[in-house]
Amino acid sequence: MTDVKIIETDRLLLHPLSVDDARRIVEGVPGAGDRWAEGYPGDGDARSARGFLNGVAERGDPGAYRPYRIQLLADGTTVGGIGFHGPPDEDGVVTVGYGLVPGARGRGYASEALRALIGRARESGATAVRGDADLDNVASHRVMEAAGMAYEGEDENVRHYRLVFAA
């Protein structure tokens, strides 16, 4: 793994996944010292970890554009995941995704983590961040809006959001 630093916010640590972390998440088996909240890893965490492993095998280490574990700063418990779906596209745009265990929802953790991840994207040279959520996932719409992403439209399945970085 390249030297990707942990992101610290007021209440959270975002730990960049290593290949070993991703394998443990896919297998659903915590490593020594891991504190996983009930419900972690969820299906989305396992899909993200598999995608990360496939991307590493195909393209090599993605640097900053990887998944991160969301841990509570207070006690180190992993309560979810957040990250990039891959490196920026040809226009420099990255796509983000996130999820929290049910017991951690409704506390502002997802918005806090997303704001921090957006900062990492900006620092790493992305030109914009995009994300989407199912039409009925109002909580996720609010997360993206709270993180500064603007509604761009919707199709029959999802609402689309984007944040473009000023040049």
C-alpha positions as CSV (number, residue, x, y, z in Angstrom):
1,M,0.0,0.0,0.0
2,T,1.2,3.5,-0.8
3,D,1.5,5.8,2.1
4,V,-2.1,6.9,2.4
5,K,-2.7,8.7,5.7
6,I,-5.6,8.1,8.1
7,I,-8.2,10.9,8.0
8,E,-9.2,12.3,11.4
9,T,-12.3,14.4,12.0
10,D,-13.7,15.6,15.3
11,R,-15.3,12.3,16.1
12,L,-14.0,9.8,13.5
13,L,-11.0,8.1,12.0
14,L,-11.2,7.1,8.3
15,H,-8.7,4.2,7.9
16,P,-7.5,3.5,4.3
17,L,-8.1,-0.2,3.6
18,S,-5.1,-2.4,2.9
19,V,-5.4,-5.6,0.9
20,D,-5.4,-7.6,4.1
21,D,-8.2,-5.4,5.6
22,A,-10.2,-5.9,2.5
23,R,-9.8,-9.7,2.6
24,R,-10.9,-9.8,6.3
25,I,-14.0,-7.7,5.4
26,V,-14.9,-10.0,2.5
27,E,-14.5,-13.0,4.7
28,G,-16.3,-11.3,7.6
29,V,-13.6,-12.2,10.1
30,P,-12.1,-9.4,12.2
31,G,-8.4,-9.3,12.7
32,A,-6.5,-9.0,16.0
33,G,-7.4,-5.7,17.5
34,D,-10.4,-5.0,15.2
35,R,-13.5,-3.8,17.0
36,W,-16.5,-4.2,14.7
37,A,-19.9,-2.8,15.6
38,E,-22.8,-5.1,15.3
39,G,-23.8,-5.4,11.6
40,Y,-20.3,-4.6,10.3
41,P,-19.3,-5.5,7.7
42,G,-22.5,-5.1,5.8
43,D,-23.2,-6.2,2.2
44,G,-22.0,-2.8,0.9
45,D,-18.8,-3.1,2.8
46,A,-18.1,-6.5,1.4
47,R,-18.9,-5.4,-2.2
48,S,-16.6,-2.4,-1.8
49,A,-13.8,-4.5,-0.4
50,R,-14.2,-7.0,-3.3
51,G,-14.1,-4.1,-5.8
52,F,-11.0,-2.8,-4.2
53,L,-9.3,-6.2,-4.3
54,N,-10.2,-6.6,-8.0
55,G,-9.0,-3.1,-8.8
56,V,-5.7,-3.7,-7.1
57,A,-5.2,-6.9,-9.0
58,E,-6.1,-5.2,-12.4
59,R,-4.5,-1.7,-12.0
60,G,-2.4,-1.7,-8.9
61,D,-2.7,0.4,-5.7
62,P,-5.1,3.3,-6.1
63,G,-3.4,5.6,-3.7
64,A,-5.9,7.8,-1.9
65,Y,-8.8,6.6,-4.2
66,R,-9.7,3.6,-2.1
67,P,-12.2,2.5,0.5
68,Y,-11.9,3.6,4.2
69,R,-13.2,2.1,7.4
70,I,-15.1,4.5,9.5
71,Q,-14.1,4.2,13.2
72,L,-15.3,6.1,16.2
73,L,-12.4,8.2,17.6
74,A,-13.7,7.6,21.1
75,D,-13.2,3.8,21.2
76,G,-12.0,2.6,17.8
77,T,-15.1,0.7,16.9
78,T,-15.7,0.4,13.2
79,V,-19.2,1.5,12.4
80,G,-19.2,1.6,8.6
81,G,-17.3,2.3,5.4
82,I,-16.8,5.1,2.9
83,G,-14.7,5.4,-0.1
84,F,-14.1,5.9,-3.8
85,H,-15.4,3.5,-6.4
86,G,-12.1,3.8,-8.1
87,P,-9.7,6.4,-9.5
88,P,-10.9,9.5,-11.2
89,D,-12.3,9.3,-14.7
90,E,-10.8,11.0,-17.7
91,D,-12.4,14.3,-16.5
92,G,-11.0,13.9,-12.9
93,V,-14.3,13.0,-11.4
94,V,-14.5,10.4,-8.6
95,T,-17.6,8.6,-7.4
96,V,-18.1,8.0,-3.6
97,G,-20.2,5.6,-1.6
98,Y,-20.7,5.1,2.1
99,G,-22.7,3.1,4.7
100,L,-23.1,2.9,8.4
101,V,-24.3,0.1,10.7
102,P,-27.9,0.8,11.9
103,G,-26.8,1.6,15.4
104,A,-24.6,4.4,14.2
105,R,-27.1,6.2,12.0
106,G,-28.8,9.5,12.7
107,R,-25.7,11.0,14.5
108,G,-24.1,12.9,11.6
109,Y,-21.3,10.4,11.2
110,A,-21.9,9.9,7.5
111,S,-21.9,13.6,6.7
112,E,-18.8,14.1,8.8
113,A,-17.0,11.2,7.0
114,L,-18.2,12.4,3.6
115,R,-16.9,15.9,4.1
116,A,-13.5,14.5,5.1
117,L,-13.4,12.2,2.1
118,I,-14.3,15.1,-0.2
119,G,-11.3,16.9,1.3
120,R,-9.1,13.9,0.5
121,A,-10.4,13.9,-3.1
122,R,-9.7,17.6,-3.5
123,E,-6.2,17.2,-2.0
124,S,-5.5,14.3,-4.3
125,G,-6.3,16.2,-7.5
126,A,-9.9,15.2,-8.3
127,T,-11.9,17.9,-10.1
128,A,-15.3,16.8,-8.7
129,V,-17.1,14.2,-6.6
130,R,-20.3,12.5,-7.5
131,G,-22.6,10.2,-5.7
132,D,-26.1,8.8,-5.9
133,A,-28.8,7.3,-3.6
134,D,-32.0,5.4,-4.2
135,L,-35.0,7.7,-4.6
136,D,-36.5,6.6,-1.3
137,N,-33.2,7.0,0.7
138,V,-33.9,10.5,2.0
139,A,-31.3,10.1,4.8
140,S,-28.6,9.6,2.2
141,H,-29.8,12.6,0.2
142,R,-29.4,14.7,3.3
143,V,-25.9,13.3,3.9
144,M,-24.7,14.4,0.5
145,E,-26.4,17.8,0.8
146,A,-24.9,18.3,4.3
147,A,-21.5,17.5,2.8
148,G,-21.9,20.3,0.2
149,M,-23.0,18.2,-2.8
150,A,-25.7,19.6,-5.1
151,Y,-28.7,17.7,-6.5
152,E,-28.2,17.1,-10.2
153,G,-31.3,15.2,-11.2
154,E,-32.7,11.7,-11.0
155,D,-33.6,8.7,-13.1
156,E,-36.2,6.0,-12.3
157,N,-33.9,4.6,-9.6
158,V,-31.6,7.1,-8.0
159,R,-31.0,10.8,-7.2
160,H,-27.6,12.1,-8.4
161,Y,-25.4,14.6,-6.6
162,R,-22.2,16.3,-7.4
163,L,-19.6,18.7,-6.0
164,V,-17.3,20.5,-8.4
165,F,-14.1,21.9,-7.0
166,A,-13.3,25.5,-8.0
167,A,-10.2,25.8,-10.2
